[in-house]
Amino acid sequence: MKAIAESQEVVVARAIEMKHNPALISSLAAHTASLFAKAGEQLTTFKDEVFGRWKRYLQLKQHFYLAYGYAFLGEALLKEDKCGEAVRACKEGVAEFEIAKDFASKYSTATGPGTRIKPEEHLFFRRIKPLLLRHLEKAERENGFIYHQQVPDECPKLESDPNYGVAKPEPFEYPTPAEIWTPAVYASFNLSKVSMPDFSKIFKGKKELKVVDEEKIYQTEKDPNNFSGCVIS
């Protein structure tokens, strides 16, 4: 589920970069948030000592994409001249962003394996609140001067079932067996005649294996030069 959710992140970033319809982006973001929420539910019974950082990561992503969903929902409602609902959606988005920011801080200090990073310093994260506030200010300004619509107590619902751009897993299929592997060939194997090697001697090598040096990924302070703030490599 986590892999599908992270694949969906690419779709959201591309939709933002291509400046697609805000209603579609909102739906994609809400769908991505639901995937991260489902992935988080699968870890609820595991110990925080081992899976704490993983849990915080999934919770962070869930609320982060909810914030994006409400930001673009607010923009979509503004285009429909529904300023009252747009104000409510943007306020909900700001609240979700604050929750995501709190989880980002908890993620950086949580127990468990993984690289220590600060997601709240990433450009894709930092751009969401100014986007929300910009839509909120515009909605409040136009509602105060022109529409005079009541801001509803109940927040407009996010559409989390987009009809376009959904990442789907491909089912695994075993390759077709080679023609030479017939039942007669398998029957010809006589395992009773096979002598088992002494694995204790095989596993004791004369030289110790060197630790594989993995290439480190450093978090840079240089922001990507694009609209979404994401880099897909």
RAZI-V930576 format. One record per backbone hydrogen bond with DSSP energy under -0.5 kcal/mol. NH is the residue of the N-H (numbers start at 1). CO is the residue of the C=O. E is the energy in kcal/mol with one decimal. If there is no record, write none. Layout:
nh=NH co=CO e=E
nh=NH co=CO e=E
This chain:
nh=5 co=1 e=-2.4
nh=6 co=2 e=-2.4
nh=7 co=3 e=-1.8
nh=8 co=4 e=-2.1
nh=9 co=5 e=-1.2
nh=10 co=6 e=-0.9
nh=11 co=7 e=-1.0
nh=12 co=8 e=-2.2
nh=13 co=9 e=-2.7
nh=14 co=10 e=-2.3
nh=15 co=11 e=-2.3
nh=16 co=12 e=-2.3
nh=17 co=13 e=-2.5
nh=18 co=14 e=-2.7
nh=19 co=16 e=-1.0
nh=20 co=15 e=-2.4
nh=24 co=21 e=-0.5
nh=25 co=21 e=-2.2
nh=26 co=22 e=-2.5
nh=27 co=23 e=-2.0
nh=28 co=24 e=-2.6
nh=29 co=25 e=-2.7
nh=30 co=26 e=-2.4
nh=31 co=27 e=-2.3
nh=32 co=28 e=-2.2
nh=33 co=29 e=-2.3
nh=34 co=30 e=-2.0
nh=35 co=31 e=-1.6
nh=36 co=32 e=-2.1
nh=37 co=33 e=-2.1
nh=38 co=34 e=-2.1
nh=39 co=35 e=-2.2
nh=40 co=36 e=-2.2
nh=41 co=37 e=-1.8
nh=42 co=38 e=-1.0
nh=43 co=40 e=-1.5
nh=44 co=41 e=-1.0
nh=46 co=43 e=-1.5
nh=50 co=47 e=-0.8
nh=51 co=47 e=-2.8
nh=52 co=48 e=-1.8
nh=53 co=111 e=-1.8
nh=55 co=51 e=-2.6
nh=56 co=52 e=-2.2
nh=57 co=53 e=-2.3
nh=58 co=54 e=-2.1
nh=59 co=55 e=-2.3
nh=60 co=56 e=-2.7
nh=61 co=57 e=-2.3
nh=62 co=58 e=-2.1
nh=63 co=59 e=-2.1
nh=64 co=60 e=-2.2
nh=65 co=61 e=-2.2
nh=66 co=62 e=-1.3
nh=67 co=63 e=-2.0
nh=68 co=64 e=-1.8
nh=69 co=65 e=-2.3
nh=70 co=66 e=-2.4
nh=71 co=67 e=-2.0
nh=72 co=68 e=-2.2
nh=73 co=69 e=-1.7
nh=74 co=70 e=-2.5
nh=75 co=71 e=-1.6
nh=76 co=72 e=-2.1
nh=77 co=73 e=-2.5
nh=78 co=74 e=-2.0
nh=79 co=75 e=-1.7
nh=80 co=76 e=-0.9
nh=81 co=78 e=-1.7
nh=82 co=77 e=-2.9
nh=83 co=81 e=-0.9
nh=86 co=82 e=-2.0
nh=87 co=83 e=-2.4
nh=88 co=84 e=-1.8
nh=89 co=85 e=-2.5
nh=90 co=86 e=-2.4
nh=91 co=87 e=-2.1
nh=92 co=88 e=-1.9
nh=93 co=89 e=-2.1
nh=94 co=90 e=-2.2
nh=95 co=91 e=-1.9
nh=96 co=92 e=-2.3
nh=97 co=93 e=-2.2
nh=98 co=94 e=-2.0
nh=99 co=95 e=-1.7
nh=100 co=96 e=-2.4
nh=101 co=97 e=-2.6
nh=102 co=98 e=-1.9
nh=103 co=99 e=-2.2
nh=104 co=100 e=-2.1
nh=105 co=101 e=-1.7
nh=106 co=102 e=-1.9
nh=107 co=103 e=-2.7
nh=108 co=104 e=-1.6
nh=109 co=105 e=-0.8
nh=110 co=106 e=-0.9
nh=117 co=115 e=-0.8
nh=119 co=117 e=-0.5
nh=121 co=118 e=-1.9
nh=122 co=119 e=-1.5
nh=124 co=229 e=-0.7
nh=125 co=122 e=-0.6
nh=126 co=122 e=-2.6
nh=127 co=123 e=-1.9
nh=128 co=125 e=-1.0
nh=129 co=125 e=-0.5
nh=130 co=126 e=-0.7
nh=131 co=127 e=-1.6
nh=132 co=128 e=-2.3
nh=133 co=129 e=-2.9
nh=134 co=130 e=-2.2
nh=135 co=131 e=-2.0
nh=136 co=132 e=-2.5
nh=137 co=133 e=-2.8
nh=138 co=134 e=-1.9
nh=139 co=135 e=-2.5
nh=140 co=136 e=-2.7
nh=141 co=137 e=-2.3
nh=142 co=138 e=-2.6
nh=143 co=139 e=-2.2
nh=144 co=140 e=-2.0
nh=145 co=141 e=-2.0
nh=146 co=142 e=-2.5
nh=147 co=142 e=-1.6
nh=148 co=143 e=-2.7
nh=152 co=150 e=-0.7
nh=160 co=158 e=-0.9
nh=171 co=169 e=-0.5
nh=181 co=178 e=-1.3
nh=182 co=180 e=-1.7
nh=186 co=182 e=-1.9
nh=187 co=183 e=-2.1
nh=188 co=184 e=-1.0
nh=188 co=185 e=-0.5
nh=189 co=186 e=-1.1
nh=191 co=189 e=-0.6
nh=193 co=190 e=-1.3
nh=194 co=191 e=-1.3
nh=199 co=197 e=-1.2
nh=201 co=198 e=-1.1
nh=202 co=198 e=-1.3
nh=203 co=199 e=-2.5
nh=204 co=200 e=-0.5
nh=205 co=203 e=-1.4
nh=214 co=212 e=-0.9
nh=218 co=216 e=-0.7
nh=220 co=218 e=-0.7
nh=223 co=221 e=-0.5
nh=226 co=224 e=-1.3
nh=233 co=231 e=-0.7
